[in-house]
């Protein structure tokens, strides 16, 4: 009992920051989902609603390197407070425009760009803040808890947002978002202490110079850079999967919108289980090996389960297998980075990670959509014999073929990188 009290005291600031930031993320996700529903009602365009995500990702990919330099140069707590306040201001602007019946589609795109920019600056500052307030021996446990909260947000926000939007429109979603912002802002300002180090005070170089130092660090530390590059390829394949999944399930006689929602929710449920697993599992002997083996298992199971089956139950099992070890991977990657990167460099290195690791997501979405619509579906029209036996017939069979292609590509990719990464070894000892 006494030991637990000591542990809780050591993690006091983490628990406050983690709970309130998770609450804020839920509020933002609810507003984002409600705006997607509003936009689809207005335009009826899937591409138009997807553009909201692209507008959010664009500054995240393009500006992350410079944002990391900013986070290393200035006080982390002030950066997080300012970014939260500006993001909340954008939500208030949307609310005012909506209430006065002046909200237009281009307003949402612009606000999403600004919101994405705030997240781009805040995210590396937040990562460093967590490093400052978490004792090293708790990196794995806290990493698992962070994955758990992200999983719960991904499960809960569509349900809550749809309910709020259906009952009270956009007003209710915005109200919940602003309430969560207020709680988070007050908690961060008055109840969380983020220490400032002497090294941080010496970061007086210009932003371009600091950004360059982040890239140089990655070049000089190939283990970390290889892990980031590996995950970049995984994100490309996973994003192509995301673009393919609706085209597989919705046209299927046993599928449809409801089944797509159920199958998609299985990934969130699997990540909750995986997050708990990452929290309680013992420290591995080689965290690099855990990263690529986790992704090998995911990509070599899920895609094939969905490619060869026309059963919703099998689709759900495939989703669980594909996502259950994702939190284990992300937790181990975070532990590697937190332990390996000097604290005064973490902001700019994390930001470089964001650019190199996530720029493939929009590319994967475009690639997956193009392959399904313009290559695989036309190829499967009128096909009989072995191909129809494996992938079915009619609309959706091309998406099944694409799932098979992604399964083969993902498996070969992981095996190739595993061979290259065998020489890299990382343990906490």
C-alpha positions in Angstrom: 0.0 0.0 0.0 2.8 2.4 0.9 4.7 1.6 -2.3 1.6 2.4 -4.4 1.2 5.8 -2.6 4.8 6.6 -3.4 4.4 5.6 -7.0 1.2 7.6 -7.3 3.0 10.6 -5.9 5.8 10.3 -8.4 3.2 10.2 -11.2 0.9 12.8 -9.9 1.6 15.4 -12.5 1.5 12.7 -15.2 -2.0 11.5 -14.1 -3.4 15.1 -14.0 -1.9 16.0 -17.5 -2.9 12.6 -19.0 -6.5 12.6 -17.8 -7.2 16.2 -18.7 -5.4 16.1 -22.1 -7.3 12.9 -22.9 -10.5 14.7 -22.0 -9.5 17.6 -24.3 -8.7 15.2 -27.1 -12.2 13.6 -26.7 -13.8 17.0 -26.8 -11.9 18.0 -30.0 -12.7 14.6 -31.6 -16.4 15.0 -30.9 -16.5 18.5 -32.6 -14.5 17.2 -35.5 -16.8 14.2 -36.0 -19.9 16.5 -35.7 -18.5 18.9 -38.2 -17.9 16.0 -40.6 -21.6 15.0 -40.2 -22.7 18.6 -40.8 -20.4 18.9 -43.9 -21.7 15.7 -45.4 -25.3 16.8 -44.9 -24.5 20.1 -46.7 -22.4 18.7 -49.6 -23.0 15.0 -49.9 -19.4 14.6 -50.9 -17.1 12.0 -49.4 -14.1 13.7 -51.0 -15.2 17.0 -49.4 -15.3 15.5 -46.0 -12.0 13.7 -46.5 -10.5 17.1 -47.3 -11.1 18.0 -43.7 -8.5 15.4 -42.6 -6.1 16.5 -45.3 -6.3 20.1 -44.1 -5.5 18.9 -40.6 -2.6 16.7 -41.8 -1.0 19.2 -44.2 0.6 21.6 -41.6 1.4 18.5 -39.4 3.6 17.0 -42.2 5.0 20.2 -43.7 5.7 22.3 -40.6 6.5 19.6 -37.9 10.3 20.0 -38.2 10.1 23.8 -37.5 7.5 23.3 -34.8 9.8 21.0 -32.9 12.5 23.6 -33.0 10.0 26.1 -31.5 9.0 23.7 -28.8 12.7 23.2 -27.8 13.3 26.9 -27.8 10.5 28.0 -25.6 8.7 27.0 -22.4 6.7 23.8 -22.9 3.8 24.7 -20.6 3.3 28.1 -22.2 3.4 26.6 -25.7 0.7 24.0 -24.7 -1.5 26.7 -23.1 -1.2 29.0 -26.1 -2.0 26.3 -28.6 -5.0 25.1 -26.6 -6.3 28.6 -26.3 -6.0 29.3 -30.1 -7.6 26.0 -31.0 -10.5 26.8 -28.6 -10.8 30.2 -30.3 -11.2 28.5 -33.7 -14.0 26.4 -32.2 -15.7 29.5 -30.9 -15.5 31.2 -34.3 -17.1 28.1 -35.9 -19.9 28.2 -33.3 -20.6 31.9 -33.9 -20.7 31.5 -37.6 -23.0 28.4 -37.2 -25.4 30.2 -34.9 -25.6 33.1 -37.3 -26.2 30.8 -40.3 -23.0 32.1 -41.9 -20.9 28.9 -41.6 -19.5 27.9 -45.0 -17.4 24.9 -46.1 -14.3 27.0 -46.7 -14.5 28.2 -43.1 -14.1 24.6 -41.9 -11.1 24.0 -44.2 -9.4 27.1 -42.9 -10.1 26.4 -39.3 -8.8 22.8 -39.7 -5.6 24.1 -41.2 -5.1 26.4 -38.2 -6.1 23.6 -35.8 -3.6 21.3 -37.5 -0.9 23.9 -37.1 -1.6 24.3 -33.4 -1.5 20.6 -33.0 1.8 20.5 -34.9 3.4 22.9 -32.5 1.8 21.5 -29.4 2.5 17.8 -30.0 6.3 17.8 -29.7 6.0 20.2 -26.7 3.6 17.7 -25.1 5.9 14.8 -25.7 8.8 16.6 -24.0 6.6 17.7 -21.2 5.7 14.0 -20.5 9.4 13.1 -20.5 10.1 15.8 -17.9 7.4 14.7 -15.5 7.6 10.9 -15.9 10.4 8.9 -14.0 12.3 6.7 -16.5 11.2 3.5 -14.8 7.6 4.3 -15.6 8.0 5.0 -19.4 6.5 1.7 -20.4 3.5 1.9 -18.0 2.7 5.5 -18.9 3.1 4.8 -22.6 0.5 2.0 -22.3 -1.9 4.3 -20.5 -1.5 7.0 -23.2 -2.3 4.3 -25.8 -5.3 3.3 -23.8 -6.8 6.8 -23.7 -6.3 7.2 -27.4 -8.1 3.9 -28.0 -11.0 4.9 -25.8 -11.3 8.3 -27.5 -11.3 6.5 -30.9 -14.1 4.2 -29.7 -16.2 6.8 -27.9 -16.0 10.0 -30.0 -18.1 8.8 -33.0 -20.9 7.4 -30.7 -21.0 10.5 -28.4 -20.7 12.9 -31.3 -23.5 11.2 -33.3 -25.7 11.2 -30.2 -25.1 14.8 -29.4 -25.4 15.9 -33.0 -28.7 14.0 -33.4 -30.2 15.3 -30.2 -29.0 19.0 -30.1 -27.1 19.7 -33.3 -23.6 21.2 -33.5 -24.3 23.4 -30.4 -24.0 20.4 -28.0 -20.8 19.1 -29.6 -19.1 22.5 -29.4 -20.3 23.0 -25.8 -18.7 19.7 -24.7 -15.5 20.6 -26.5 -15.2 24.0 -24.9 -16.0 22.5 -21.4 -13.2 20.0 -21.8 -10.9 22.8 -23.0 -11.6 24.8 -19.9 -10.9 21.9 -17.5 -7.7 21.1 -19.4 -6.5 24.7 -19.4 -7.1 25.2 -15.7 -5.5 21.9 -14.8 -2.4 22.6 -16.9 -2.0 26.2 -15.7 -2.4 25.7 -12.0 -1.9 22.0 -11.1 0.8 20.6 -13.3 4.5 21.6 -12.8 6.7 21.1 -15.8 10.4 21.7 -14.8 12.6 23.8 -17.0 16.2 22.5 -17.4 19.4 24.4 -17.9 19.9 22.8 -21.3 16.5 24.2 -22.3 17.5 27.7 -21.3 20.5 27.5 -23.6 18.5 26.8 -26.8 19.0 30.3 -28.1 19.7 29.4 -31.7 17.3 30.4 -34.5 14.5 28.1 -35.5 16.2 27.0 -38.7 19.4 26.0 -36.9 17.5 24.1 -34.3 15.4 22.3 -36.9 18.6 21.2 -38.7 19.9 19.8 -35.4 16.9 17.5 -35.2 17.7 16.1 -38.7 21.4 15.8 -37.9 20.6 13.8 -34.8 18.6 11.3 -36.7 21.3 10.9 -39.3 23.8 10.2 -36.5 21.5 7.7 -34.8 20.5 5.2 -37.4 18.6 2.9 -35.0 16.0 5.6 -34.2 15.9 6.7 -37.8 15.4 3.2 -39.1 12.5 2.6 -36.7 10.9 5.9 -38.0 11.4 4.9 -41.6 10.0 1.5 -40.9 6.9 3.0 -39.4 6.6 5.4 -42.3 6.1 2.4 -44.7 3.7 0.7 -42.3 1.6 3.9 -42.2 1.5 3.9 -46.0 0.1 0.4 -46.1 -2.2 1.0 -43.2 -3.6 4.1 -44.8 -4.2 2.3 -48.1 -6.1 -0.3 -46.0 -8.2 2.5 -44.5 -9.2 3.7 -48.0 -10.0 0.1 -49.1 -12.0 -1.1 -46.1 -15.3 0.8 -46.9 -15.1 -0.3 -50.5 -14.9 -3.9 -49.3 -17.7 -3.9 -46.7 -20.3 -1.4 -47.9 -21.2 -3.1 -51.3 -21.1 -6.6 -49.9 -24.5 -8.2 -49.5 -23.6 -9.1 -45.9 -22.1 -5.7 -45.3 -23.4 -2.1 -45.3 -22.8 1.0 -43.3 -23.8 -0.5 -40.0 -21.5 -3.5 -40.4 -18.7 -1.1 -41.4 -19.2 0.7 -38.1 -19.1 -2.5 -36.2 -16.0 -3.8 -37.9 -14.3 -0.4 -37.5 -15.1 -0.3 -33.8 -13.3 -3.7 -33.4 -10.0 -1.9 -34.0 -10.6 0.4 -31.1 -11.6 -2.4 -28.8 -8.5 -4.4 -29.8 -6.3 -1.3 -29.1 -7.8 -1.0 -25.6 -6.8 -4.6 -24.9 -3.4 -4.0 -26.5 -2.9 -0.9 -24.4 -3.5 -2.9 -21.2 -1.1 -5.5 -22.4 1.5 -2.9 -23.1 1.1 -1.5 -19.6 1.5 -4.8 -17.7 3.9 -6.7 -19.9 7.5 -7.1 -18.7 10.3 -5.1 -20.2 11.4 -6.8 -23.4 15.1 -7.7 -24.1 15.0 -5.9 -27.4 12.4 -3.2 -28.0 13.4 -2.7 -31.7 12.5 -6.4 -32.3 9.2 -5.9 -30.6 8.4 -3.0 -32.9 8.8 -4.8 -36.2 7.5 -8.2 -35.0 4.3 -6.4 -33.8 3.7 -4.9 -37.2 4.6 -8.1 -39.0 1.9 -9.9 -37.1 -0.6 -7.1 -37.8 0.0 -6.8 -41.6 0.4 -10.5 -42.2 -3.0 -11.4 -40.6 -5.6 -8.7 -40.9 -5.3 -8.1 -44.7 -5.6 -11.8 -45.6 -8.6 -12.3 -43.2 -10.5 -9.5 -44.9 -9.3 -10.5 -48.5 -10.5 -14.0 -48.4 -13.7 -13.8 -46.3 -17.2 -12.5 -47.0 -18.3 -13.0 -43.3 -18.7 -10.0 -40.9 -17.5 -12.2 -38.0 -14.2 -13.0 -39.8 -13.8 -9.3 -40.7 -14.1 -8.4 -37.0 -11.6 -11.1 -36.1 -9.2 -9.7 -38.7 -9.5 -6.2 -37.3 -8.8 -7.4 -33.8 -5.7 -9.3 -35.0 -4.5 -6.3 -37.0 -4.8 -3.8 -34.2 -4.2 -5.6 -30.9 -0.4 -5.1 -31.0 -0.4 -1.6 -32.3 -0.2 -0.1 -28.8 2.6 -2.5 -27.9 4.5 -1.2 -30.9 3.9 2.5 -30.2 4.7 2.1 -26.5 8.1 0.4 -27.3 8.9 3.0 -29.9 8.2 5.8 -27.4 10.3 4.2 -24.7 13.2 3.9 -27.2 12.9 7.6 -28.1 12.4 8.9 -24.6 15.4 7.0 -23.3 17.7 7.6 -26.3 17.2 11.2 -27.2 18.7 13.9 -25.0 15.9 15.9 -23.3 17.0 19.2 -24.8 16.7 17.7 -28.3 13.5 15.8 -27.9 11.1 18.4 -29.3 12.9 18.9 -32.6 13.6 15.1 -33.0 10.0 14.2 -32.2 8.9 16.8 -34.8 11.2 15.3 -37.4 9.7 11.9 -36.5 6.2 13.3 -37.2 7.3 14.5 -40.7 9.1 11.4 -41.7 6.8 8.9 -40.1 3.4 10.4 -41.0 3.8 12.0 -44.4 2.9 8.7 -46.0 -0.6 8.7 -44.5 -2.3 11.0 -47.1 -0.2 9.3 -49.8 -1.5 5.9 -48.7 -5.1 7.1 -48.7 -4.8 8.4 -52.2 -3.0 5.3 -53.4 -5.5 2.9 -51.8 -8.5 4.8 -53.3 -6.9 4.9 -56.7 -6.0 1.2 -56.8 -9.5 0.1 -55.8 -11.5 2.4 -58.1 -9.2 2.5 -61.2 -7.2 -0.8 -61.1 -8.6 -3.6 -58.9 -12.4 -3.1 -59.4 -12.1 -2.8 -63.2 -9.7 -5.8 -63.3 -12.2 -8.1 -61.4 -15.2 -7.3 -63.6 -16.4 -10.5 -65.2 -13.6 -12.6 -63.7 -14.4 -16.3 -63.0 -12.6 -19.3 -61.8 -9.9 -19.1 -59.1 -10.0 -15.2 -58.8 -13.8 -15.2 -58.2 -13.4 -18.1 -55.7 -10.8 -16.2 -53.7 -12.1 -12.6 -53.9 -15.8 -12.9 -54.8 -17.7 -11.3 -57.6 -19.4 -8.0 -58.2 -18.6 -4.7 -56.6 -16.2 -5.2 -53.7 -14.3 -8.0 -55.2 -11.6 -5.5 -56.4 -11.3 -4.2 -52.8 -10.8 -7.8 -51.7 -8.0 -8.2 -54.3 -6.5 -5.0 -53.0 -6.6 -6.3 -49.4 -4.6 -9.4 -50.7 -2.1 -7.1 -52.4 -1.6 -5.1 -49.2 -1.2 -8.3 -47.2 1.6 -9.5 -49.4 3.2 -6.1 -49.6 3.0 -5.6 -45.8 4.4 -9.0 -45.0 7.3 -8.7 -47.5 8.0 -5.1 -46.3 8.2 -6.2 -42.6 10.4 -9.2 -43.4 12.8 -6.9 -45.4 13.1 -4.4 -42.7 13.4 -7.1 -40.0 16.4 -8.4 -41.8 18.0 -4.9 -41.9 17.1 -4.1 -38.3 18.5 -7.3 -36.8 21.8 -5.5 -36.1 20.0 -2.9 -33.9 19.3 -3.8 -30.3 17.7 -1.7 -27.6 16.9 -2.6 -24.0 16.4 -0.5 -20.9 19.4 -2.0 -19.2 
